[in-house]
Amino acid sequence: MTVSYTAEVSTASHKLSFSRMLFRWRGSLWKLVWFELLLWCAAFTLLSVSYRVAMTEEQRVKFEWVCLHAARYADYLPLSFLLGSFVTFIVSRWHKQFNAIGWVDKSIMLTSSHIGGSSDRARMIRRGVTRQMCLLQILIYRSICVPVRRRFPTVESLRDAGYLLPDELPDINDTKYWIPIKWAMEYVRRARDEGMITSDNAVQDIYQELLELRGKLLRSLLFDLVPVPLNYTQIVFMAVRMYFVVELFGRQFLDPTRVGKERHTIDCYVPFISLYQFIVYVGWVKVAEALLNPFGEDDDDFETNWIIDRNLKAGLDISDHAADFAPPLEKDMYWDEPEVVPFYSAETANEEQFGAVGSAVQKDEDEFTRRGSIMSIVSSAMHSISNWSLADSISRRNSIDPTPSYHFNREKLTELGNRVRNVRKFSEIAEVEEGTPDETITSMPKTESKDNLRRIRSN
């Protein structure tokens, strides 16, 4: 009965992943509110048509007084706060009930690891412990879950289903929840007496797991025996419904010539805002009502029958096939590899992987990258300024001498600036790595610059 939509929203960045959920029916908001929404719309339409075409003048005046009064005082109730606290409490309670579902895997794996062997006696004890754990779960679920009660209407049906042996039937009834765990603990004690369990600590560990499973299942029973206080549920139920009964009058369109234009400016035959508010508030409380008892037959209730079947199959399979069985130890495929290279399919081989990097490390890397980009921008600006300064000095010299013996060559000047920039970069690297400036490298810009100036003047 549980409605799963996780695969559809696995990629939240997809533009239509959540939009597609709005058009689902099973377990949806629309399935919860459609009937009450239809009743409210019918009542609203009946009042609106009656005011427009059926009422006398005196009746319209009284109807307008009622509508104005309802519109003035309808929002005095703190509906959002009341619903928020109620839904938060119900969801927290639902989560605790989910955590109380009993799974037999841990208990039977521990039992099978301590009670080894392939003999019929050892297998009988392991399967007996599994069967008693499943029997306890069914006894409790028969008391709190309607689908399980219909599946196992009587204690005799448990015998027919194989959860009870004929000799065990007289000792079991609907209230003796402690008997199956007591029998399972007795099986473990017999295994210890017969030498199948070699340690008292192992017996204690198995006992603790059995008692923990009993505690979880008993917690589910107590949630059913002690529900949410009835008056709390009644307050929320009545508050939401009465609010929208009042809004049937408060949201009606009234004649502006009679009540004033500030009351209404647009005659909306369909109250879209009121419908949206109805869907949100009534849907909100309907969610809490559905989660109030997750062991029912709603779309989002727990799959109790599937849980029972799964525990029986998994428990018996672990008891039979997992005892004293393990594959032989062999060298794995990465045995001689100096570095493990994980496997990726051809479809995912080129996808970029983002590993777990600490925030401090990431901050240092981002700051280093940011500083490097800023320094490169500043360096480029300084080099550009130096190049244009050199060009400007040559231009001024040309303007002073009316008959210069050379002309300005821009391409060679650009080549000169690039060489000077590269030499300065190598000089900075050498100073950082060696701690002292490289005289050979630092002397190159001056000599090379003079030689290039001579070539420019000769041209």
C-alpha positions in Angstrom: 0.0 0.0 0.0 2.9 2.3 0.4 3.3 4.7 -2.6 6.9 5.1 -3.8 8.0 8.0 -5.9 11.6 8.3 -4.9 13.0 7.3 -8.3 11.0 10.0 -10.0 12.6 12.8 -7.9 16.1 11.3 -7.7 17.3 14.2 -9.8 15.9 17.4 -8.3 17.5 19.6 -10.9 15.2 18.1 -13.6 12.6 20.7 -14.3 9.7 18.3 -14.5 10.6 15.8 -11.8 8.3 17.2 -9.1 5.7 18.5 -11.5 4.9 15.0 -12.7 4.0 14.0 -9.1 1.1 16.5 -9.2 -0.7 14.3 -11.7 -0.6 11.1 -9.7 -3.8 9.8 -8.0 -2.9 6.9 -5.7 -1.7 8.3 -2.4 -2.1 11.9 -3.7 -3.4 15.1 -2.1 -6.3 15.1 -4.6 -7.5 11.7 -3.4 -7.6 12.9 0.1 -9.5 16.2 -0.4 -11.7 15.7 -3.5 -14.9 14.7 -1.7 -14.8 17.5 0.8 -13.7 20.0 -1.8 -16.7 19.0 -4.0 -19.1 19.5 -1.1 -17.7 22.9 -0.2 -17.9 24.0 -3.9 -21.5 22.9 -4.1 -22.5 24.7 -0.9 -20.6 27.9 -2.0 -22.3 27.8 -5.5 -25.7 27.3 -3.9 -25.3 30.3 -1.6 -23.9 32.5 -4.4 -26.7 31.7 -6.8 -29.3 32.2 -4.1 -28.0 35.7 -3.3 -27.9 36.7 -6.9 -31.2 35.5 -8.2 -33.4 34.0 -5.4 -33.4 36.2 -2.3 -35.7 39.1 -1.6 -34.4 42.5 -0.7 -34.8 41.9 3.0 -33.1 38.5 2.7 -30.2 40.0 0.8 -29.6 42.6 3.5 -29.5 40.0 6.2 -27.3 37.8 4.1 -24.9 40.6 3.6 -24.7 41.3 7.3 -23.9 37.6 7.9 -21.2 37.6 5.2 -19.6 40.8 6.5 -19.5 39.5 10.0 -18.0 36.2 8.9 -15.4 37.9 6.8 -14.4 40.1 9.7 -13.9 37.4 12.4 -12.9 34.3 10.3 -9.2 34.9 10.5 -9.2 35.2 14.4 -8.5 31.5 14.7 -4.7 30.7 14.6 -5.3 27.9 12.1 -1.7 27.7 10.8 -0.2 27.4 14.2 -2.7 24.8 15.3 -2.2 22.7 12.2 1.6 23.0 12.3 1.9 21.8 15.8 -0.6 18.9 15.3 1.1 17.7 12.1 4.6 17.9 13.6 3.5 15.8 16.5 1.7 13.2 14.3 4.7 12.9 11.9 7.1 12.4 14.9 4.8 9.7 16.3 4.6 8.0 12.9 8.4 8.0 12.6 8.7 6.3 16.0 6.1 3.7 15.0 8.2 3.0 11.8 11.3 2.4 13.9 9.4 -0.1 16.0 8.8 -2.5 13.1 10.5 -5.7 14.0 13.0 -7.2 11.6 14.4 -10.6 12.5 17.6 -10.5 10.4 19.9 -9.4 13.2 18.6 -11.8 15.7 18.6 -14.9 13.5 22.1 -14.0 12.0 23.5 -13.9 15.5 21.7 -17.1 16.5 23.0 -18.9 13.3 26.5 -17.8 13.9 26.6 -19.2 17.4 24.5 -22.4 16.7 26.4 -23.8 13.8 26.4 -27.2 12.2 24.3 -28.9 9.5 22.7 -31.5 11.7 18.9 -31.7 11.9 19.0 -30.8 15.6 20.9 -27.6 15.0 18.8 -26.7 12.1 15.6 -27.4 14.1 16.7 -25.1 16.8 17.6 -22.2 14.4 14.3 -22.6 12.6 12.4 -22.8 15.9 13.9 -19.5 17.0 12.9 -17.9 13.7 9.4 -19.2 13.8 8.8 -18.0 17.4 10.0 -14.5 16.5 7.6 -14.4 13.5 4.8 -15.7 15.7 5.3 -12.9 18.2 5.0 -10.3 15.4 1.8 -11.8 14.0 0.2 -12.0 17.5 0.8 -8.3 18.0 -0.1 -7.2 14.5 -3.4 -9.2 14.7 -4.3 -6.9 17.6 -3.5 -3.6 16.0 -3.7 -4.1 12.2 -6.9 -4.8 10.3 -5.3 -6.4 7.2 -3.4 -8.9 9.4 -6.5 -9.6 11.4 -8.4 -10.4 8.3 -5.6 -12.6 7.1 -5.4 -14.5 10.4 -8.9 -14.3 11.9 -8.3 -17.0 14.6 -5.4 -18.6 16.4 -6.2 -21.8 14.6 -5.3 -20.1 11.3 -1.8 -19.6 12.6 -1.5 -23.4 13.0 -2.8 -23.8 9.4 -0.2 -21.3 8.2 2.6 -23.1 9.9 3.5 -20.5 12.5 2.2 -22.8 15.3 2.7 -26.5 15.8 -0.3 -28.6 17.0 1.3 -29.1 20.5 1.8 -25.3 20.9 -1.8 -24.3 20.0 -3.4 -24.9 23.5 -0.9 -22.5 25.2 -1.4 -19.6 22.8 -4.1 -16.9 22.8 -4.5 -13.3 21.7 -3.0 -11.8 24.8 -0.1 -14.0 25.7 2.6 -12.0 23.8 5.4 -13.2 26.1 5.1 -16.9 25.2 6.9 -17.0 21.8 10.0 -15.1 23.1 10.1 -17.4 26.1 10.0 -20.4 23.9 12.8 -19.0 21.7 15.0 -18.3 24.7 14.3 -21.9 25.9 15.6 -23.2 22.5 18.8 -21.2 22.9 19.3 -22.6 26.5 18.9 -26.1 25.2 21.5 -25.4 22.5 23.9 -24.3 25.3 23.2 -27.4 27.4 23.8 -29.6 24.4 27.2 -27.9 23.6 26.1 -26.3 20.4 26.8 -22.9 21.9 30.3 -22.8 23.4 30.1 -19.5 25.4 27.7 -18.1 28.0 28.4 -14.6 26.5 27.0 -15.8 23.2 23.8 -16.9 25.0 23.5 -13.5 26.7 24.0 -11.8 23.3 21.2 -13.9 21.7 18.9 -13.2 24.7 19.5 -9.4 24.3 18.6 -9.5 20.7 15.4 -11.5 21.3 14.4 -9.1 24.1 15.1 -6.1 21.9 12.8 -7.4 19.2 10.1 -8.0 21.8 10.5 -4.4 23.0 10.1 -2.9 19.5 7.0 -5.0 18.8 5.5 -4.2 22.2 6.1 -0.5 21.6 3.9 -0.8 18.5 1.2 -2.4 20.6 1.5 0.5 23.2 1.2 3.1 20.5 -2.2 1.5 19.6 -3.4 1.1 23.2 -2.5 4.7 24.1 -3.4 6.9 21.0 -3.3 10.6 20.6 -5.7 12.2 23.1 -9.1 12.3 21.5 -9.8 16.0 22.4 -6.7 17.1 20.6 -7.7 15.4 17.5 -11.3 16.7 17.8 -10.1 20.3 18.2 -8.0 20.2 15.0 -10.7 18.4 13.0 -13.4 20.8 14.1 -11.3 23.9 13.8 -10.5 23.3 10.1 -14.0 22.3 9.1 -15.7 25.1 11.0 -13.3 27.6 9.5 -14.3 26.8 6.0 -18.0 26.7 7.0 -17.6 30.3 8.1 -15.7 31.1 4.8 -18.7 29.9 2.8 -20.2 33.2 3.8 -17.1 35.3 4.3 -15.8 34.7 0.8 -19.1 35.5 -1.0 -19.2 38.3 -3.6 -21.5 41.1 -2.4 -23.0 44.0 -4.4 -20.5 46.9 -4.2 -23.3 49.4 -4.5 -24.7 48.1 -1.2 -21.6 47.2 0.9 -19.0 49.5 -0.6 -16.4 49.0 -3.3 -13.6 48.3 -0.7 -15.3 45.0 0.1 -15.0 43.5 -3.4 -13.7 44.9 -6.7 -13.9 41.8 -8.9 -16.9 39.5 -9.2 -15.2 36.0 -9.3 -17.7 33.3 -10.0 -15.0 30.8 -9.1 -13.2 31.6 -5.8 -9.7 30.5 -6.9 -7.9 31.8 -3.8 -10.4 30.1 -1.4 -10.1 26.8 -3.3 -6.4 26.9 -3.0 -6.6 27.6 0.7 -9.1 24.8 1.1 -6.8 22.3 -0.6 -3.8 23.3 1.4 -5.4 23.4 4.9 -7.7 20.4 4.5 -5.0 18.4 2.7 -2.7 19.3 5.6 -5.0 17.9 8.2 -5.9 14.9 6.0 -2.2 14.0 6.0 -2.1 14.0 9.8 -5.3 11.9 9.9 -3.8 9.3 7.5 -0.6 9.1 9.6 -2.4 8.8 12.9 -2.7 5.0 12.5 -0.2 3.7 9.9 -1.4 0.1 10.5 -4.6 0.6 8.6 -5.6 0.3 4.9 -4.7 3.8 3.6 -2.4 4.2 0.6 0.6 5.2 2.7 0.1 2.8 5.6 2.7 0.1 6.4 2.8 -3.1 4.4 2.4 -5.3 7.4 1.5 -8.5 5.5 4.6 -8.1 3.3 6.7 -7.5 6.4 5.5 -10.7 8.0 6.1 -12.7 4.8 9.6 -11.2 4.3 10.7 -11.9 7.9 9.6 -15.6 7.6 11.4 -16.1 4.3 14.6 -14.3 5.3 14.7 -15.9 8.7 14.3 -19.5 7.4 16.8 -18.9 4.6 19.4 -17.6 7.0 18.8 -20.5 9.3 19.3 -23.1 6.6 21.7 -21.8 4.0 23.8 -19.3 5.9 24.9 -21.5 8.8 28.5 -22.6 8.6 28.7 -21.4 5.0 31.2 -18.9 3.6 32.9 -18.8 0.2 36.6 -19.9 0.0 39.2 -17.2 0.6 41.1 -16.3 -2.6 43.2 -13.4 -3.7 41.1 -10.6 -5.0 41.6 -8.8 -8.4 43.4 -5.9 -6.7 45.9 -8.1 -4.9 49.0 -7.1 -6.9 47.9 -3.7 -7.9 50.0 -0.9 -6.3 47.0 1.5 -6.6 43.3 0.5 -6.7 41.5 1.8 -9.8 37.7 1.5 -9.2 35.6 0.1 -12.0 33.2 2.2 -14.0 31.0 1.3 -16.9 31.5 2.8 -20.3 28.5 5.1 -19.7 29.9 6.5 -16.4 33.6 6.4 -17.1 33.8 10.0 -18.3 31.6 11.5 -15.5 33.3 13.8 -13.1 33.5 12.6 -9.6 33.5 15.0 -6.6 35.1 13.5 -3.6 34.7 14.5 0.0 36.9 17.5 0.7 37.0 19.3 4.0 35.7 22.8 4.1 39.0 24.2 5.3 40.9 22.5 2.5 38.4 23.7 0.0 38.6 27.2 1.3 42.4 27.2 1.0 42.2 25.9 -2.6 39.6 28.5 -3.6 41.6 31.3 -2.0 44.8 30.2 -3.7 43.0 30.1 -7.1 41.5 33.5 -6.4 44.8 35.0 -5.5 46.4 33.5 -8.5 43.8 35.0 -10.8 44.1 38.4 -9.2 47.9 38.3 -9.4 47.8 37.3 -13.1 45.5 40.3 -13.8 47.7 42.7 -11.9 50.8 41.3 -13.6 49.3 41.7 -17.0 48.2 45.2 -16.2 51.7 46.1 -15.1 53.3 44.6 -18.1 50.9 46.5 -20.4 51.7 49.7 -18.6 55.4 49.1 -19.0 55.0 48.4 -22.7 53.0 51.5 -23.4 55.4 53.5 -21.3 58.2 52.4 -23.5 56.2 53.2 -26.6 55.3 56.6 -25.2 59.0 57.4 -24.5 59.9 56.5 -28.1 57.0 58.6 -29.5 58.1 61.6 -27.4 61.6 61.3 -28.7 60.3 61.2 -32.3 58.4 64.4 -31.7 61.5 66.2 -30.3 63.7 65.3 -33.3 62.1 66.7 -36.4 64.2 64.5 -38.6 64.6 61.2 -36.9 67.0 58.7 -38.3 64.6 55.8 -37.6 60.8 55.1 -37.6 58.6 53.4 -34.9 58.2 49.6 -35.4 55.1 48.5 -33.3 55.5 44.7 -34.0 59.1 44.6 -32.7 58.1 46.6 -29.7 55.3 44.1 -28.9 57.8 41.2 -29.3 60.2 43.0 -26.9 57.4 43.4 -24.3 56.6 39.7 -24.4 60.2 38.8 -23.9 60.5 41.1 -20.9 57.3 39.7 -19.4 58.6 36.1 -19.7 62.0 36.9 -18.2 60.4 38.7 -15.2 58.1 35.7 -14.6 61.1 33.3 -14.6 63.0 35.7 -12.3 60.1 35.6 -9.8 60.0 31.8 -9.8 63.7 31.6 -9.3 63.6 34.0 -6.3 60.8 32.0 -4.6 62.4 28.6 -5.2 66.1 29.4 -4.5 65.7 32.2 -2.0 68.1 34.4 -3.8 67.7 36.3 -7.1 69.3 34.7 -10.2 71.8 37.3 -11.5 72.0 35.7 -14.9 68.3 35.8 -15.4 67.7 39.2 -13.9 70.4 40.7 -16.0 68.8 39.5 -19.2 66.0 42.0 -19.5 68.3 45.0 -19.5 70.7 43.6 -22.1 68.0 42.2 -24.3 66.1 45.4 -24.1 69.1 47.5 -25.1 69.8 45.2 -28.1 66.3 45.4 -29.2 66.2 49.2 -28.9 69.3 49.4 -31.1 67.7 47.2 -33.7 64.5 49.4 -33.6 66.6 52.6 -34.1 68.6 51.0 -37.0 65.3 50.3 -38.7 
